[in-house]
Amino acid sequence: MEILNLSLPASSRFATDYTSHEPEVERFFHYRYHDASEYQRRLNELKGRKFYREELADYIGQYMSRFPSSDKTGISLDKLRSEDSVVIIGGQQAGILTGPLYTIHKVISIIVLAKQKEAELGVPVVPVFWIAGEDHDYHEVNHIFAENSGRIEKAVYPHKILEKKMVSMIELDRALCFRWAESLIEGYGETEHTKDLLQFVQRAADESETFVDFFSYMIMELFKEYGILLADSGDSRLRKLEKNIFSEQLSQFSSITKAVKQQQREVEAAGFKPAIEIGDNAANLFFYDELNSERVLLEYNEELNVFEGKNGAIQFSLDELSLIAKGSPEKLSNNVVTRPITQERLFPVLAFIAGPGEIAYWAELKQAFEHLGMEMPPIVPRLNITLLERPVASDIQDLDLEIAAVLENGTGKEQEAFVDGVKDQALSSLFGETKKQLISQYKMIESRLRETDRGMLPLLEKNESFLLKQLDFMEAKTEESLKNRHSAILSKYRRIEAALRPSGSPQERIWNILYYLNLHGLTLIDDIMELPFEFDGKHKLVKL
């Protein structure tokens, strides 16, 4: 296994400019993540703040006690209790079977950066993964993609949830989940590792009560030797530690919203479209409506001087919400604006690992942080990784393709150029000329019939259409025959496309880690973790 560093643009112009260290974009952040000296400055800023380390470590230890662990897990918990420790944190939704590959890449990024910064700074640095269990968009996490007869299809976990429940509250149907996962793994084809993989998924399902449990179990089984800690934002026990944070956000809701709106105007003036949708009266908090089992976004109604859901079915005064925050904080949860603020109040964050979209919305929070007397942490782009299998690498070499061009654009143009190169141009011209002559002759017939027998015109039009369709059919058959004669080469183009740029998207957004674990075994993660990753803005091509 080896790693190659490639220069590729990010998936958005904002993220590309950020990783290129453009001053026009860097001014929206408090720290330059690529400057090593900035992390010492960040340490100094954190020293002036108070964190409830013992309570947080107790909660995380209790939460993680149900999942696979190692001595490294206990060491990380001990580090978190230390007054001089800091954390590298990042998060994601709890995708089924760990979700798209970029979730795995984010976990790797958190662990790698924590190890690097601990060595550089000489202080305990703990890797923490923040599971967005409070999110209620079940349809974003209930599927993976799989290849079926050469087509990429969405494979949906067949458990319907109609309410807008937080994912942390969705119970896992263990038997249904395993049968579904088993059918997916069987579709990958049996290897020497298939049995172990099936047993791994079976254990994860058997030991899980909820959707988030299933995610946590799988992540910990894969990464337990690297000291990663997990926190579930949808866990009511964690929300109890957030009651003072909720109270602060409620008392400052109007100022927070105004700060975000002002920052958005500055981002927009620089030529970028705002990433956060926020109304002028946003409270930036959700209320969990137990009666309807739904999570409701709150807004402030100035006329009535109350907070209410968009449907108006629930209403609270500020005093009532403040009492809920103090007595029943599990009924409140964060949105995209207040989640980073809550995270900062809970954890001594040395740096936040972010995907391209997250970089963009953090840029809109700078003034909100400043209003609350904090600085945003260094925002470090997560590692962008592509896994390259040997057969695909051989196909690329055989076709003399540039790997960077394939990762950025796929193989569509090269495949089209190949087909054009082997096509019988003379035959194509004959088909084109025949169609032109047919259309020309039928126009003359039409002209004559308009003078002599207009009633025949509809039949003439139908007859012309039929003949043109027959010519198209014959031309398509000749192209099909051509492709069959060159099927070996065209199959290579398709394999490369499916592996590295499936459905025109980066590999990490479509494929799931189980496909690779089935081929290479559960130790694949350990092999990847031994690679020398650097946070240099380069794309990481990992040759398996």
TIFITI-68670 format. One record per residue (C-alpha): x, y, z; residue in one letter. Coordinates in steps of 0.5 Angstrom, whole numbers, plus 500, padded with zeros to 3 digits. Example, Ala and Ser with C-alpha at 12.3 -4.5 7.8 and 13.67 -1.06 7.14 Angstrom:
BEGIN
R    c1    c2    c3   resn
R   525   491   516      A
R   527   498   514      S
REM end
This chain:
BEGIN
R    c1    c2    c3   resn
R   500   500   500      M
R   503   507   498      E
R   500   514   498      I
R   501   519   492      L
R   499   527   493      N
R   495   530   488      L
R   493   537   487      S
R   486   537   485      L
R   481   543   486      P
R   476   542   492      A
R   469   541   491      S
R   467   548   492      S
R   470   555   490      R
R   470   557   497      F
R   474   551   500      A
R   479   551   494      T
R   480   558   496      D
R   481   557   503      Y
R   486   551   502      T
R   490   555   497      S
R   490   560   503      H
R   487   566   499      E
R   487   572   504      P
R   480   574   502      E
R   477   568   505      V
R   482   567   510      E
R   479   574   513      R
R   473   570   515      F
R   477   566   520      F
R   480   567   527      H
R   486   562   525      Y
R   490   560   519      R
R   490   553   520      Y
R   496   552   516      H
R   501   556   520      D
R   504   552   526      A
R   505   558   530      S
R   497   559   530      E
R   496   553   535      Y
R   500   555   540      Q
R   496   562   540      R
R   490   557   540      R
R   492   554   546      L
R   493   561   550      N
R   486   563   548      E
R   483   556   551      L
R   487   557   558      K
R   482   563   559      G
R   476   559   559      R
R   473   554   563      K
R   471   547   561      F
R   467   541   565      Y
R   472   536   564      R
R   470   531   569      E
R   463   531   567      E
R   464   531   560      L
R   469   525   561      A
R   464   521   565      D
R   459   522   560      Y
R   463   520   554      I
R   466   514   558      G
R   459   512   560      Q
R   456   512   553      Y
R   462   509   550      M
R   462   503   555      S
R   457   499   550      R
R   462   499   544      F
R   468   496   543      P
R   474   499   546      S
R   482   498   548      S
R   487   501   553      D
R   487   507   548      K
R   480   509   550      T
R   481   509   557      G
R   488   513   556      I
R   484   518   552      S
R   479   519   557      L
R   484   520   562      D
R   487   525   558      K
R   480   529   557      L
R   480   530   565      R
R   487   533   565      S
R   487   541   565      E
R   492   542   560      D
R   489   537   555      S
R   485   540   548      V
R   481   536   543      V
R   481   535   535      I
R   474   534   534      I
R   469   533   528      G
R   463   530   526      G
R   458   527   522      Q
R   451   524   521      Q
R   450   517   523      A
R   450   514   516      G
R   448   506   516      I
R   454   502   516      L
R   458   508   517      T
R   455   512   511      G
R   459   514   505      P
R   467   514   505      L
R   468   521   507      Y
R   465   519   514      T
R   471   514   515      I
R   476   520   512      H
R   474   525   517      K
R   475   520   523      V
R   482   518   520      I
R   483   526   519      S
R   481   527   527      I
R   486   521   529      I
R   492   523   525      V
R   491   531   527      L
R   491   529   534      A
R   497   525   534      K
R   501   530   530      Q
R   499   536   534      K
R   500   532   541      E
R   507   531   538      A
R   508   538   536      E
R   505   542   542      L
R   507   537   548      G
R   500   537   551      V
R   495   532   551      P
R   491   532   545      V
R   485   528   544      V
R   481   525   538      P
R   473   526   539      V
R   468   525   534      F
R   461   528   535      W
R   455   524   532      I
R   450   528   529      A
R   445   524   533      G
R   440   530   534      E
R   439   531   526      D
R   432   528   524      H
R   433   527   517      D
R   433   520   517      Y
R   433   520   509      H
R   440   522   509      E
R   442   517   513      V
R   438   510   511      N
R   442   508   505      H
R   448   507   502      I
R   450   506   494      F
R   451   499   491      A
R   453   497   484      E
R   447   492   481      N
R   448   490   474      S
R   453   495   472      G
R   448   501   475      R
R   449   505   481      I
R   443   504   485      E
R   441   507   492      K
R   440   501   497      A
R   435   503   502      V
R   435   500   509      Y
R   428   498   509      P
R   425   501   516      H
R   420   506   514      K
R   420   512   519      I
R   415   517   518      L
R   416   522   524      E
R   421   527   524      K
R   425   524   530      K
R   432   525   532      M
R   436   519   529      V
R   438   518   536      S
R   431   516   538      M
R   430   511   532      I
R   430   504   534      E
R   434   499   530      L
R   431   493   528      D
R   437   488   529      R
R   434   482   524      A
R   432   486   519      L
R   438   490   519      C
R   443   484   518      F
R   439   481   513      R
R   439   487   509      W
R   447   488   510      A
R   448   481   509      E
R   444   482   502      S
R   449   488   500      L
R   455   484   502      I
R   453   478   498      E
R   453   483   492      G
R   460   484   493      Y
R   462   477   492      G
R   465   472   496      E
R   472   473   498      T
R   476   470   504      E
R   474   476   508      H
R   467   476   507      T
R   465   471   513      K
R   469   476   518      D
R   465   482   515      L
R   459   478   516      L
R   460   477   523      Q
R   463   484   525      F
R   456   487   522      V
R   452   481   526      Q
R   455   483   532      R
R   454   491   531      A
R   447   489   530      A
R   446   485   536      D
R   449   490   541      E
R   445   496   538      S
R   439   498   540      E
R   438   505   536      T
R   441   507   529      F
R   446   511   533      V
R   448   505   537      D
R   450   501   530      F
R   454   507   527      F
R   458   508   534      S
R   459   500   535      Y
R   462   500   527      M
R   466   506   528      I
R   469   503   535      M
R   471   496   532      E
R   474   499   526      L
R   478   505   530      F
R   478   502   538      K
R   486   502   537      E
R   487   509   536      Y
R   484   513   542      G
R   478   516   539      I
R   472   518   543      L
R   465   519   541      L
R   459   524   543      A
R   452   523   541      D
R   449   530   540      S
R   442   527   541      G
R   444   523   547      D
R   439   526   553      S
R   445   525   558      R
R   450   530   554      L
R   444   535   553      R
R   444   535   561      K
R   451   538   561      L
R   449   543   556      E
R   443   547   560      K
R   447   553   561      N
R   449   553   554      I
R   442   553   552      F
R   440   558   557      S
R   446   563   554      E
R   444   561   547      Q
R   436   563   549      L
R   438   570   552      S
R   443   572   546      Q
R   438   569   540      F
R   437   575   537      S
R   444   578   537      S
R   447   571   535      I
R   442   571   529      T
R   444   579   527      K
R   451   577   528      A
R   451   571   523      V
R   446   576   518      K
R   452   581   518      Q
R   457   576   517      Q
R   453   573   511      Q
R   453   580   508      R
R   461   580   508      E
R   461   573   505      V
R   456   575   500      E
R   460   582   498      A
R   466   577   497      A
R   463   574   492      G
R   460   568   495      F
R   453   565   496      K
R   451   564   504      P
R   451   557   506      A
R   447   558   512      I
R   439   559   511      E
R   437   563   517      I
R   431   568   518      G
R   431   575   521      D
R   427   572   527      N
R   431   565   528      A
R   432   562   535      A
R   437   557   532      N
R   434   552   537      L
R   429   546   536      F
R   424   544   541      F
R   422   536   541      Y
R   415   536   541      D
R   413   529   545      E
R   406   529   543      L
R   407   529   535      N
R   414   525   536      S
R   417   531   532      E
R   423   536   532      R
R   421   543   531      V
R   425   549   529      L
R   423   555   533      L
R   423   562   531      E
R   421   568   535      Y
R   414   572   534      N
R   415   579   535      E
R   408   581   535      E
R   406   576   540      L
R   413   576   544      N
R   413   568   544      V
R   418   563   541      F
R   414   558   536      E
R   414   553   531      G
R   413   554   524      K
R   407   551   524      N
R   405   555   530      G
R   402   549   534      A
R   407   550   540      I
R   409   557   543      Q
R   413   559   549      F
R   415   565   552      S
R   423   566   553      L
R   422   565   561      D
R   418   558   559      E
R   424   556   554      L
R   429   558   560      S
R   426   554   565      L
R   426   548   560      I
R   433   549   558      A
R   435   549   566      K
R   430   543   568      G
R   429   539   561      S
R   435   541   557      P
R   434   534   553      E
R   428   537   550      K
R   432   542   546      L
R   437   541   541      S
R   442   545   536      N
R   441   548   529      N
R   447   549   524      V
R   449   556   528      V
R   449   554   535      T
R   452   547   534      R
R   459   549   533      P
R   458   554   539      I
R   455   549   544      T
R   461   544   541      Q
R   466   550   543      E
R   463   551   550      R
R   463   544   552      L
R   470   542   549      F
R   477   545   549      P
R   477   545   542      V
R   484   546   539      L
R   482   545   532      A
R   476   543   528      F
R   476   538   522      I
R   471   540   516      A
R   469   538   510      G
R   468   543   504      P
R   461   545   506      G
R   463   546   513      E
R   468   550   512      I
R   463   555   508      A
R   458   555   514      Y
R   464   556   519      W
R   466   563   515      A
R   459   565   517      E
R   460   564   524      L
R   466   569   526      K
R   462   575   529      Q
R   457   570   533      A
R   463   567   536      F
R   466   574   537      E
R   459   577   540      H
R   460   571   545      L
R   467   572   547      G
R   470   567   543      M
R   474   565   537      E
R   473   560   532      M
R   478   554   533      P
R   483   553   527      P
R   478   550   521      I
R   482   544   518      V
R   480   541   512      P
R   479   534   512      R
R   483   529   508      L
R   481   528   501      N
R   482   521   500      I
R   481   516   494      T
R   482   508   495      L
R   485   506   488      L
R   485   498   487      E
R   490   494   483      R
R   486   492   477      P
R   483   499   477      V
R   490   502   477      A
R   492   497   471      S
R   486   499   467      D
R   489   506   468      I
R   496   504   466      Q
R   493   500   460      D
R   489   506   457      L
R   494   511   458      D
R   490   516   463      L
R   492   521   467      E
R   490   519   474      I
R   489   526   476      A
R   484   528   470      A
R   480   522   472      V
R   479   524   479      L
R   477   531   477      E
R   473   529   471      N
R   472   522   470      G
R   473   518   463      T
R   467   520   459      G
R   471   525   454      K
R   476   519   453      E
R   471   514   452      Q
R   468   518   447      E
R   474   520   444      A
R   476   512   443      F
R   469   511   440      V
R   470   516   435      D
R   477   514   434      G
R   475   507   432      V
R   468   508   429      K
R   467   507   421      D
R   467   515   419      Q
R   465   513   412      A
R   459   509   415      L
R   457   514   419      S
R   457   519   413      S
R   453   514   409      L
R   447   514   415      F
R   447   522   415      G
R   447   523   408      E
R   441   518   407      T
R   437   521   412      K
R   438   528   409      K
R   436   525   402      Q
R   430   522   405      L
R   428   528   408      I
R   429   532   402      S
R   425   527   398      Q
R   419   527   403      Y
R   419   535   402      K
R   418   534   395      M
R   413   529   396      I
R   409   533   401      E
R   409   539   396      S
R   406   535   391      R
R   401   532   395      L
R   399   539   398      R
R   397   541   391      E
R   394   534   389      T
R   391   530   395      D
R   392   534   402      R
R   388   528   405      G
R   395   524   405      M
R   399   528   408      L
R   398   525   415      P
R   400   518   413      L
R   406   521   409      L
R   408   524   415      E
R   407   518   419      K
R   411   514   414      N
R   417   519   414      E
R   418   518   421      S
R   417   511   421      F
R   423   510   416      L
R   427   515   420      L
R   426   511   426      K
R   428   505   422      Q
R   435   508   420      L
R   436   511   427      D
R   435   504   429      F
R   440   501   424      M
R   445   506   426      E
R   444   504   433      A
R   445   497   432      K
R   452   498   428      T
R   454   503   434      E
R   452   497   438      E
R   456   492   434      S
R   462   497   434      L
R   462   497   442      K
R   461   489   442      N
R   468   489   438      R
R   471   493   443      H
R   468   491   449      S
R   474   489   453      A
R   477   496   452      I
R   470   500   454      L
R   469   496   460      S
R   476   498   463      K
R   473   505   462      Y
R   467   504   465      R
R   471   500   471      R
R   475   506   472      I
R   469   511   472      E
R   465   507   477      A
R   471   506   482      A
R   474   513   482      L
R   468   518   479      R
R   461   514   480      P
R   455   517   478      S
R   460   523   476      G
R   461   524   484      S
R   468   523   488      P
R   469   516   490      Q
R   468   518   498      E
R   461   521   497      R
R   458   515   493      I
R   462   508   496      W
R   461   505   503      N
R   467   502   507      I
R   464   495   507      L
R   466   494   500      Y
R   473   495   501      Y
R   473   491   508      L
R   470   485   504      N
R   476   485   499      L
R   482   487   504      H
R   479   485   511      G
R   478   489   517      L
R   485   490   518      T
R   485   495   512      L
R   484   501   517      I
R   490   499   520      D
R   494   499   514      D
R   491   506   512      I
R   493   509   519      M
R   500   507   518      E
R   501   512   512      L
R   504   518   512      P
R   498   523   512      F
R   499   531   511      E
R   494   536   512      F
R   497   540   506      D
R   491   541   502      G
R   493   535   497      K
R   489   530   495      H
R   491   523   498      K
R   491   517   493      L
R   492   511   497      V
R   494   505   492      K
R   491   498   495      L
REM end
